[in-house]
C-alpha cells in the first residue's frame, strides 16, 4: 500500500521535468543518428541504448528514495575509498577510448567510473562539510577540503579526462559556498588554481614541455579563441558547431532535416555537440524550450536545497545543482564557440549510458532530500 504522506511529499514536478528532458533528448538523438546508422545497421540503436540507460536510472531512483539520505553519513568513508579504488583500477586496467583510459568493461557493458565518481564525491563531500559547519572561517580551513577533492581529481586527470576534472571544480566551489566558506577565500583559491593552470599551459605552449596535457588537449583548450586559424583540423569542430547552431533561425530546418547533421559535417553530433543539433533542426524555439526545462530543474534543485531539514540535505542538493549547471554552461559554451572543447556532455541529452545513469541517480538523491524534508515514518 502506498503511503499517502510519501506521495504528498514527493516532488512530481522535478520527476516530470526530467522525463520531458530525457524524451526530448531521445528525439534529438534519433534525428542526430538515424541517417548514419541506417546505412549499415539499426537506425535506432543509440536511442534504444539510451532509453535502456534511462529505464535503469528510473530503477536506481526507485531504490535510492527508499534509503534515508542521512544514512550516507554511516557509509561515506566506504564510498570515498571505493571511489578511489575504482579510479585506480581504471588507471591501470581500464580501456582506452578516444585517447582517454576511462572505461571498464563489465560483460557486454562499458562503464565510465569517472561519471559515478562525481556522485560519490557529492555524497562524501556533503557528509564531510556537514561536519565542518561553522568551521570554515579561515583560509587554512580550506586546505583539507581541497585535499579531499584533490586525490580523485588527480586520478581523473591522469586518465586523462580533463572535462570531468573541471566538473569537480564546479561541484567543489558550489558546495563550499553553501557550506559557509568566505567568498573572498574561494576567490583567492580560484585565482591560485588559475595561475597554476596558466603556468602549466605556458610551460607546454611556450617552452615545449610534454606533460601533463597531451597535444590534442592543448589544441582543444586554445583553438576556440580563433578556430579559423586551423579550420580543417583543430578548429573544425567549433566551426561546424557554430554553423549548425546558427543556421536554424527561429524555428529550425525541421527534425531529420538538418543538413549539417544529416551530411555528417557536424562532428560528435550525438555526444559533445548534440546541442547544435537542437539549434539547427528546431531553431531558437527548440533551444529555448530546452533551456526552460533545465531552468525548472535548476530552480527545483535550489528549492529542495532550501527546504532541506538539515545541512547534509542542503549540500547534497547544491552539489547536484552545481554539477548540472557546470555541465550546461560548458557544453552549451562549447557548441557556441565561447568555451574550450573539453568533452563535457549535455546532461540527460548527450549519448552515454554511464552519464545518463549517473545523472538519474543524482535526481534520485534530490527526490530523496525533498521527500524527507519533514520527518516521515515509513
C-alpha positions in Angstrom: 0.0 0.0 0.0 1.3 3.5 -0.9 1.9 5.8 2.0 -0.1 9.0 1.4 2.4 11.1 3.3 5.2 9.9 1.0 3.1 10.8 -2.1 2.2 14.2 -0.7 5.9 15.0 -0.1 7.2 13.6 -3.4 8.4 16.2 -6.0 6.5 15.2 -9.1 7.4 18.5 -10.8 11.1 17.5 -10.8 10.5 14.0 -11.9 8.2 15.0 -14.8 10.7 17.7 -15.8 13.5 15.1 -16.1 11.3 12.7 -18.0 10.4 15.5 -20.5 14.1 16.4 -20.9 15.1 12.8 -21.5 12.3 12.2 -24.1 13.3 15.5 -25.8 16.9 14.2 -25.8 15.8 10.8 -27.3 14.0 12.6 -30.1 17.1 14.7 -30.9 19.4 11.7 -30.6 17.2 9.8 -33.1 17.5 12.7 -35.5 21.2 13.0 -35.0 22.0 9.3 -35.7 19.3 7.8 -37.9 20.9 8.6 -41.3 24.4 7.3 -40.3 23.1 4.1 -38.7 20.6 3.4 -41.4 23.5 3.0 -43.9 24.8 0.0 -42.0 22.7 -1.2 -39.1 19.8 -0.5 -36.8 18.9 3.2 -37.2 17.6 3.4 -33.7 20.4 1.5 -31.8 21.7 4.6 -30.0 18.2 5.6 -29.0 17.4 2.1 -27.7 20.6 2.0 -25.6 20.0 5.5 -24.2 16.4 4.5 -23.4 17.6 1.4 -21.6 20.0 3.5 -19.5 17.1 5.8 -18.7 15.0 2.9 -17.5 17.9 1.6 -15.4 18.1 5.1 -14.0 14.4 5.1 -13.0 15.1 1.8 -11.2 18.0 3.4 -9.5 15.8 6.3 -8.4 13.2 3.9 -7.0 15.9 2.2 -4.9 17.5 5.5 -3.8 14.3 7.1 -2.5 13.7 4.1 -0.2 17.0 4.9 1.6 17.1 7.8 4.0 19.9 10.1 2.8 21.1 10.6 6.3 22.4 7.0 6.2 25.1 8.3 3.8 26.9 9.6 6.9 27.5 6.0 8.0 28.9 4.8 4.7 30.7 7.9 3.5 34.2 6.6 4.2 33.5 3.4 2.4 32.1 5.2 -0.6 35.1 7.5 -0.7 37.6 4.6 -0.5 35.6 2.6 -3.1 35.6 5.6 -5.4 39.4 5.9 -5.2 39.9 2.2 -5.7 37.8 2.3 -8.9 39.7 5.2 -10.3 43.0 3.5 -9.5 41.6 0.4 -11.3 40.7 2.4 -14.3 44.2 4.0 -14.4 46.0 0.6 -14.5 43.4 -1.7 -16.1 40.9 0.5 -17.9 40.2 0.5 -21.6 41.2 3.4 -23.8 38.7 5.3 -25.9 39.4 8.5 -27.9 42.7 9.0 -26.1 41.5 8.5 -22.6 41.8 5.4 -20.4 38.5 5.9 -18.7 36.4 2.8 -19.3 35.8 -0.5 -17.6 34.1 -3.5 -19.3 31.6 -5.5 -17.3 30.3 -8.2 -19.6 28.8 -6.5 -22.6 28.6 -3.2 -20.8 31.2 -0.4 -20.8 31.1 1.8 -17.8 32.9 5.1 -17.2 33.7 5.2 -13.4 34.5 8.9 -13.5 30.8 9.7 -14.2 29.9 7.9 -11.0 32.8 9.5 -9.2 31.1 12.8 -9.4 28.1 11.4 -7.5 30.3 9.7 -5.0 32.2 13.0 -4.3 29.0 14.9 -3.9 27.8 12.4 -1.3 31.1 12.1 0.6 31.9 15.8 0.5 28.4 16.7 1.7 29.0 14.4 4.7 32.4 15.9 5.3 31.2 19.5 5.1 28.2 18.9 7.2 30.6 18.0 10.0 32.5 21.2 9.4 29.6 23.6 9.7 30.9 26.8 11.2 34.5 25.7 10.9 35.4 27.2 7.5 36.2 30.7 8.7 39.9 30.8 8.0 41.7 30.2 4.7 43.7 27.4 6.2 40.5 25.6 6.9 40.0 25.2 3.2 43.2 23.2 2.7 41.8 19.9 3.9 38.8 20.3 1.7 41.0 20.9 -1.3 43.0 17.8 -0.5 39.7 15.8 -0.1 38.8 16.7 -3.7 42.4 16.7 -5.0 43.1 13.0 -4.9 40.2 11.8 -7.1 40.7 14.8 -9.4 44.4 13.9 -10.0 43.4 10.3 -10.8 40.9 11.5 -13.3 43.3 14.0 -14.9 45.8 11.1 -15.3 43.3 9.1 -17.4 43.3 11.9 -18.9 39.8 13.1 -18.6 40.1 16.9 -18.3 36.4 17.6 -18.7 35.3 15.6 -15.7 38.1 17.1 -13.6 36.7 20.5 -14.4 33.3 19.5 -13.3 34.8 18.5 -10.0 35.9 22.1 -9.6 32.4 23.4 -10.2 31.0 21.0 -7.7 33.7 21.9 -5.1 33.1 25.7 -5.3 29.3 25.3 -5.2 29.3 23.1 -2.2 32.0 25.2 -0.4 30.0 28.4 -0.8 26.9 26.8 0.6 28.8 25.3 3.5 29.8 28.8 4.6 33.3 29.3 3.2 34.0 33.0 2.8 33.6 34.2 -0.9 37.0 36.1 -0.6 38.8 32.8 0.4 37.1 31.0 -2.5 38.2 33.7 -4.9 41.7 33.5 -3.7 41.7 29.7 -4.1 40.3 30.1 -7.6 43.0 32.7 -8.5 45.7 30.3 -7.3 44.2 27.5 -9.4 44.0 29.7 -12.4 47.7 30.7 -12.0 48.7 27.1 -11.7 46.8 26.1 -14.8 48.1 29.1 -16.6 51.6 28.1 -15.6 51.1 24.6 -16.9 49.7 25.8 -20.3 52.6 28.3 -20.6 55.1 25.7 -19.9 53.7 23.4 -22.6 52.8 26.0 -25.2 55.8 28.3 -24.9 58.6 26.1 -23.6 57.6 22.8 -25.1 57.0 20.7 -22.0 55.3 17.4 -23.0 53.3 16.8 -19.8 50.8 16.8 -18.2 48.4 17.5 -21.1 48.5 15.8 -24.5 48.8 17.9 -27.6 45.1 17.3 -28.6 44.0 18.5 -25.2 46.1 21.7 -25.6 44.6 22.2 -29.0 41.0 21.9 -27.6 41.7 24.3 -24.8 43.1 27.0 -27.1 41.5 26.7 -30.5 38.2 28.2 -29.5 39.8 31.6 -29.3 40.4 31.6 -33.1 39.0 28.4 -34.7 39.6 29.8 -38.2 43.3 29.6 -37.5 43.1 25.9 -38.3 39.7 25.4 -39.9 40.3 22.0 -41.4 41.7 20.3 -38.3 41.7 21.5 -34.7 39.2 24.3 -35.4 36.8 22.1 -37.5 34.6 21.0 -34.6 34.0 24.5 -33.3 33.3 26.0 -36.7 30.8 23.3 -37.8 29.1 23.5 -34.4 28.6 27.3 -34.7 27.4 26.9 -38.3 24.9 24.3 -37.2 23.7 26.2 -34.2 23.2 29.4 -36.1 21.7 28.0 -39.3 18.4 27.0 -37.7 17.0 30.5 -37.3 13.8 30.9 -35.2 12.1 27.6 -36.0 14.9 25.4 -37.4 15.1 23.2 -40.5 12.9 20.5 -39.0 13.6 17.2 -37.4 15.7 14.9 -39.5 16.2 17.8 -41.9 19.4 19.4 -40.6 21.9 19.4 -43.4 25.0 19.8 -41.1 23.7 16.9 -39.1 22.4 14.7 -41.9 25.5 15.1 -44.1 27.9 14.5 -41.1 29.6 17.8 -41.3 28.8 18.2 -37.6 31.2 16.0 -35.6 30.3 14.2 -32.4 26.6 15.1 -33.0 25.3 12.5 -30.6 27.7 13.5 -27.8 29.6 16.8 -27.3 27.6 18.8 -29.9 24.1 17.5 -29.6 23.0 21.0 -28.5 24.0 22.2 -32.0 21.6 19.6 -33.5 18.8 21.2 -31.5 19.7 24.6 -32.8 19.9 23.5 -36.4 16.7 21.4 -36.5 14.4 23.2 -34.1 16.0 26.6 -34.1 15.9 29.2 -31.4 12.4 28.0 -30.3 13.8 24.5 -29.7 16.8 25.8 -27.8 14.6 28.0 -25.5 12.3 25.0 -24.8 15.3 23.0 -23.7 16.6 25.9 -21.6 13.1 26.3 -20.0 13.1 22.7 -18.9 16.6 22.9 -17.5 15.6 26.2 -15.7 12.8 24.4 -14.0 15.1 21.6 -13.0 17.7 24.0 -11.5 15.1 26.1 -9.7 13.6 22.9 -8.2 17.0 21.7 -7.2 17.7 25.0 -5.4 14.3 24.9 -3.8 15.0 21.4 -2.5 18.2 22.6 -1.0 16.5 25.5 0.8 13.7 23.2 2.1 16.0 20.5 3.4 15.7 19.7 7.1 19.4 19.7 7.6 22.8 20.9 6.2 23.6 17.5 4.8 20.5 17.5 2.5 21.2 21.1 1.5 24.8 20.3 0.5 23.7 17.2 -1.4 21.2 19.2 -3.4 23.6 22.1 -4.1 26.3 19.7 -5.2 24.0 18.2 -7.8 22.7 21.5 -9.0 26.3 22.8 -9.3 27.2 19.7 -11.3 24.3 20.1 -13.7 24.8 23.9 -14.1 28.5 23.5 -14.8 27.7 20.8 -17.4 25.2 23.1 -19.1 27.4 26.2 -19.1 30.4 24.4 -20.6 28.6 22.1 -23.1 26.5 25.0 -24.5 29.5 27.2 -24.4 31.4 24.6 -26.5 28.6 24.5 -29.0 28.5 28.3 -29.3 32.3 28.5 -29.6 32.9 30.5 -26.4 34.3 27.7 -24.3 37.1 25.2 -24.8 36.2 21.8 -26.1 36.5 19.6 -23.0 34.2 16.7 -23.8 31.6 17.6 -21.1 28.3 16.1 -22.1 24.9 17.8 -22.1 23.1 16.2 -19.1 20.3 13.8 -19.9 20.8 14.6 -23.6 24.2 13.5 -24.8 24.5 9.9 -25.7 26.2 7.8 -23.0 24.9 5.1 -20.6 27.2 6.0 -17.7 26.4 9.7 -17.9 22.6 9.0 -18.1 22.7 6.6 -15.2 24.8 8.8 -13.0 22.6 11.8 -13.7 19.5 9.8 -13.0 21.0 8.8 -9.7 21.6 12.4 -8.9 17.9 13.0 -9.5 17.2 10.2 -7.1 19.2 12.0 -4.4 17.3 15.2 -5.0 14.0 13.4 -4.7 15.2 11.7 -1.5 16.1 15.0 0.1 12.8 16.6 -0.8 10.8 13.6 0.3 12.4 13.7 3.8 12.3 17.5 4.2 9.9 16.6 7.0 10.2 13.7 9.5 8.2 10.8 8.0 7.7 7.3 9.3 7.7 4.5 6.7 
